[in-house]
Amino acid sequence: MQFIDQARIAVRAGRGGDGIVAFRREKYVPAGGPSGGDGGRGGDVLLQADANLQTLLDFKYKRLFAATDGVRGGPNRCTGASGPPLVIKVPCGTEVRDARTGILLGDLTDQGQQLLVAAGGRGGLGNAHYLSNRNRAPEKCTEGRDGEEWTLHLELKLLAEVGIIGLPNAGKSTLIAVLSAARPKIADYPFTTLVPNLGVVRRPSGDGTVFADIPGLIAGAAQGAGLGHDFLRHIERTRLLVHLVDASSEDPVADLGVVEAELAAYGHGLSGRPRLVVLTKAELLDEETLSEVRSRVASHCGGAGLEPPLTISAVAARGLDTLLAAVWMQLGIDQSS
């Protein structure tokens, strides 16, 4: 399935039905008078969050959504039928903005949550509304009003409590595959992950916590370099960042600084988000070299006000319990269950 996290659509609410001019002409009603009914209201357009959807792919092939018009009024003061509302389903975590001004109209985060994005037009009035003492046989009615029409920008931001970040090939996909049932593509070359991957990691209480694996960041990602800039938005909602650093790289401290600089450049409070620094691929180093790397990274973390780095080997399943314990502590989750 193709992952699409941005889309632009046009929505048009239904037009109200017209009112009509009509008079009662019944055999035993000699002075029936005006009886033209009102037109029905046009259908509204609503967006509804659906937890079963994971992407905005549907909006790649259909861009215009129009609700049904209201029905014109009938004789005997019969009001025309109103157009049914058009409900468009979007993934949970979708932000809706006006495409012209960029103003945020709504943020659909909960299952079933709805947002009215275009109101249907009001139905016209029939001539029965214009009856008065001075005009006993009005021949006036009004047309229905047009429904609202807007161009919307939809932006999906994944709902995950924990975001896994790092340079390409730092072991992010391997970690989420070991911790959860997610099965991302894993290979020994950079940029294997092309789209964010979600995995549910079981808490001590038995509930699940959603982890998001974000494609690797490189220098300049916040300005458009590489792939990560397209997906930085997906960690805006996270409560905790797990920053993976390849312990076997030439300069782990420099690698750590590259990602930190990109978080600061992107903004949105990411640089101040709670963050755990984790050294990965510990199985590739001997204990002496690993200790030296850990010491250098710890010195950097101390200067940045971060906790000392954790050390794991996702392949050998070493240090994962310690990592999860630190994650639950940061999230304030009771581990006694």
Stockholm file with secondary structure:
# STOCKHOLM 1.0

chainA/1-337         MQFIDQARIAVRAGRGGDGIVAFRREKYVPAGGPSGGDGGRGGDVLLQADANLQTLLDFKYKRLFAATDGVRGGPNRCTGASGPPLVIKVPCGTEVRDARTGILLGDLTDQGQQLLVAAGGRGGLGNAHYLSNRNRAPEKCTEGRDGEEWTLHLELKLLAEVGIIGLPNAGKSTLIAVLSAARPKIADYPFTTLVPNLGVVRRPSGDGTVFADIPGLIAGAAQGAGLGHDFLRHIERTRLLVHLVDASSEDPVADLGVVEAELAAYGHGLSGRPRLVVLTKAELLDEETLSEVRSRVASHCGGAGLEPPLTISAVAARGLDTLLAAVWMQLGIDQSS
#=GR chainA/1-337 SS CCCCCEEEEEEECCCCCCCCCCBCCBTTBTTCCBCCCCCCCCCCEEEEEETTCCCCTHHHHCCEEECCCCCCCBTTTBCCCCCCCEEEEEETTEEEEETTTCCEEEEECSTTCEEEEECCCCCCCCGGGGCCSSCSSCCCCCCCCCCCEEEEEEEECCCCSEEEEESTTSSHHHHHHHHSSCCCCCCSSTTCCCSCEEEEEECTTSCEEEEEECCCCCTTGGGTCTTGGGTGGGGSSCSEEEEEEETTSSCHHHHHHHHHHHHHHHCTTCTTSCEEEEEECGGGSCHHHHHHHHHHHHHHHHHTTCCCCEECBTTTTBSHHHHHHHHHHHHTCCCCC
#=GC SS_cons         CCCCCEEEEEEECCCCCCCCCCBCCBTTBTTCCBCCCCCCCCCCEEEEEETTCCCCTHHHHCCEEECCCCCCCBTTTBCCCCCCCEEEEEETTEEEEETTTCCEEEEECSTTCEEEEECCCCCCCCGGGGCCSSCSSCCCCCCCCCCCEEEEEEEECCCCSEEEEESTTSSHHHHHHHHSSCCCCCCSSTTCCCSCEEEEEECTTSCEEEEEECCCCCTTGGGTCTTGGGTGGGGSSCSEEEEEEETTSSCHHHHHHHHHHHHHHHCTTCTTSCEEEEEECGGGSCHHHHHHHHHHHHHHHHHTTCCCCEECBTTTTBSHHHHHHHHHHHHTCCCCC
//
